[in-house]
Amino acid sequence: MRGRWLAPVVAACIAVTARAQLPAPAENPALTLVHELAARQFDKAAARFDERIARALPVARLEAVWDGLIAQAGACPEAAKILRAAGAH
């Protein structure tokens, strides 16, 4: 149960790198979330969580988990390029 949210986040990162044409971030909540995480805007990202997820993954834990993912899998430079192309500054 603890890692159930991880798969959608990783899937969103993969989807971001795999798609050439993306809707604007405001139209794509997953893209917006990935952008916020990549920009280290953990407060902003966590504000999107419902109460249950917010309790399980407070901002400090979200940051630690994100940093752990980057440490394990490495940065996703292609995602950054695609986010910029999609208008996510």
N, C-alpha and C positions, 0 to 999 in steps of 0.2 A: 504494500500500500504506500509505503514511504516514497518510492521512486516513480509512482504512477504519472506524475506531472512531467517527469523528465523526457519521456518518449515524445510527447507533443512538441516540447521545446526543441529537441534534436531534430524532429521531423520538420519543424518550421525552418530551421537553419538549412537543412538539406533542400527543402523546397525553394528557399530563397536562392540558393546557389544553382539550382537546376532550371529555374524559369528565366527565360530571356525577357519576356514582357510581364511586368507586374503592375497591379493597380496601385494607385497612390496609397501611402501608408494609412491615411484616414479611412480608406475604404477596406483595409485589410488588417484586422486586429492582430493576427499572428505576425505579420510583417512589422507592425508597429512595436509589438512586444520584443521581437528579436532586435530591432533597432535600438530600443531603450536599453536592453541588456548589453548590446555591443558598445553603446555609448556610456555604459556604467551608470545609467540613470535608474538605479535600483528602487529608489523611492517612487518614481513615476511608474515603473513596471509593476511594483507591488500594489499600487493603488488600483490596478485592474482586477486584482484577485477578489474572489468572493470571500466571505468570512471564514469558511472552513480552510481554504487554501492559505489565507493570510495568517491564520493561527499556526498552521503546519509549517509555513515558510515565511517567517518574518524577514524584514529587509536584510538584516545582518546575515541570516542563513542563506537567503537568496544570493547575496554577494559571494559568500563562501562556496556555495554550490556552483555558481557560474565560474568562479576562479578555478575550482577543481576540474570542471569540464574543459576549460581552456588548457589547464596543465596536462590533462590526460590526452585530449584530442588535438591540441594545438589551436591556434587562431584560425579563423575562417576568412582569409583575405578576399576570396571571391564573393562572399556574402557582403562584405563592406562595399565592394564595387557595385554590386547589384542594388544594394540599399541606396547608394548615391544616385544611381541611374533612375531609381523609382521615385526619387524626390525626397527620400528620408535623409535629412542632413545630418 
